[in-house]
Amino acid sequence: MRFERQNSACEMLIEGMSGGRIAIDLSTIEDLADGDPQVIAELIAMFVRHTGDAIAQVRAAVEAADFAQTARVAHTCIGFTASLGISDLVPTLRELERASKAGHREDVARCLARWECEFEQARRALEHRIKAGS
């Protein structure tokens, strides 16, 4: 995994094992926190906790074939994720919501797996950012 900080856009690019890249607009989190490092860390921790819980909820709902629940959780996460500047996860969440509404179990499972991978990449990058303190 490789991290790059793009100074002009205040964006962190994460290159994952699959070669895909996820962009995180750090300026969004920094603006929400008014630049306060403690608040930045709290926002990142909240994202990690909320998204981890949401993934667990979706995983359980998929096992129960409760696609209405998977659609609700995905929909909730779209706004939350985008509001923190982690909008590259949004297309996967939208696809998860659509597949859930259509009741396509295989597509839901595929989207969930992709979301988990993207989340893990974003989580590592954000936690790296907290440790770096920059």
C-alpha atoms as one frame of an Amber mdcrd trajectory, in Angstrom:
protein
   0.000   0.000   0.000   1.342   3.416  -0.924   0.241   6.817   0.408   0.720
  10.111  -1.397  -0.188  13.547  -0.158  -1.292  15.875  -2.926  -0.505  19.359
  -1.653  -2.567  21.362  -4.116  -5.812  19.523  -3.359  -4.957  18.543   0.211
  -5.845  15.053  -0.876  -4.444  11.732   0.194  -4.268   9.054  -2.485  -4.175
   5.473  -1.359  -2.976   2.858  -3.749  -4.287  -0.511  -2.668  -3.108  -4.007
  -3.364  -5.384  -4.228  -6.393  -3.804  -1.100  -7.850  -6.975   0.924  -7.306
  -6.692   4.359  -5.769  -8.912   6.022  -3.229  -8.758   9.768  -2.748  -9.499
  11.341   0.611  -9.988  15.081   0.726  -8.298  15.837   4.038  -9.248  19.488
   3.803 -12.892  18.514   4.392 -12.062  16.821   7.700  -9.693  19.655   8.623
 -12.395  22.255   7.863 -15.000  20.380   9.901 -12.528  20.304  12.803 -11.450
  23.948  12.382  -7.910  22.576  12.120  -7.976  21.191  15.674  -5.865  17.990
  15.678  -7.916  16.493  18.533 -11.176  17.011  16.650  -9.614  15.660  13.445
  -8.647  12.493  15.345 -12.168  12.248  16.807 -13.793  12.614  13.367 -11.540
   9.927  11.933 -12.256   7.624  14.891 -15.978   8.239  14.440 -15.747   7.358
  10.740 -13.822   4.165  11.514 -16.227   3.110  14.277 -19.411   4.005  12.367
 -18.292   2.359   9.141 -17.011  -0.758  10.897 -20.384  -1.114  12.638 -22.219
  -0.508   9.348 -20.198  -3.186   7.561 -21.022  -5.660  10.350 -24.723  -4.757
  10.046 -24.656  -5.282   6.283 -22.806  -8.575   6.644 -25.473  -9.828   9.092
 -28.287  -8.546   6.880 -26.833 -10.307   3.822 -26.706 -13.576   5.756 -30.364
 -13.064   6.730 -31.262 -12.011   3.152 -32.585  -8.724   4.595 -31.850  -6.549
   1.590 -34.046  -3.712   2.841 -31.634  -3.401   5.780 -28.562  -3.481   3.536
 -30.085  -0.723   1.399 -30.862   1.424   4.486 -27.354   1.068   5.892 -25.708
   1.795   2.530 -27.891   4.874   2.058 -26.970   6.212   5.502 -23.265   5.677
   4.862 -23.323   7.525   1.528 -23.963  10.917   3.111 -21.751  10.353   6.131
 -18.795   9.198   4.027 -19.132  11.993   1.477 -19.481  14.652   4.190 -16.026
  13.675   5.485 -14.396  13.991   2.047 -14.073  10.238   1.523 -16.260  10.348
  -1.550 -14.398   7.654  -3.502 -16.274   5.075  -1.393 -19.632   6.522  -2.461
 -19.922   4.753  -5.862 -19.517   1.371  -4.161 -22.107   2.344  -1.552 -24.534
   3.501  -4.256 -24.041   0.237  -6.117 -24.613  -1.676  -2.853 -27.829   0.260
  -2.282 -29.064  -0.413  -5.849 -28.196  -4.128  -5.704 -29.915  -4.386  -2.325
 -33.096  -2.764  -3.587 -33.070  -5.177  -6.531 -32.511  -8.125  -4.196 -29.443
  -9.366  -6.094 -27.629 -11.331  -3.389 -24.452 -11.989  -5.429 -24.103  -8.326
  -6.395 -24.730  -7.272  -2.793 -22.021  -9.663  -1.572 -19.592  -8.402  -4.232
 -20.271  -4.765  -3.319 -19.876  -5.535   0.379 -16.495  -7.160  -0.262 -15.347
  -4.153  -2.317 -16.603  -1.722   0.341 -14.712  -3.631   3.045 -11.506  -3.438
   0.996 -11.933   0.265   0.238 -12.781   1.010   3.862  -9.689  -0.833   5.066
  -7.508   1.198   2.693  -9.107   4.457   3.848  -8.891   3.451   7.530  -5.177
   2.699   7.272  -4.476   5.976   5.506  -6.502   8.026   7.975  -4.921   6.355
  10.987  -1.517   6.935   9.401  -2.483  10.607   9.091  -3.347  10.759  12.817
  -0.019   9.181  13.793   1.890  11.500  11.467   0.086  14.470  12.986   0.258
  16.434   9.758
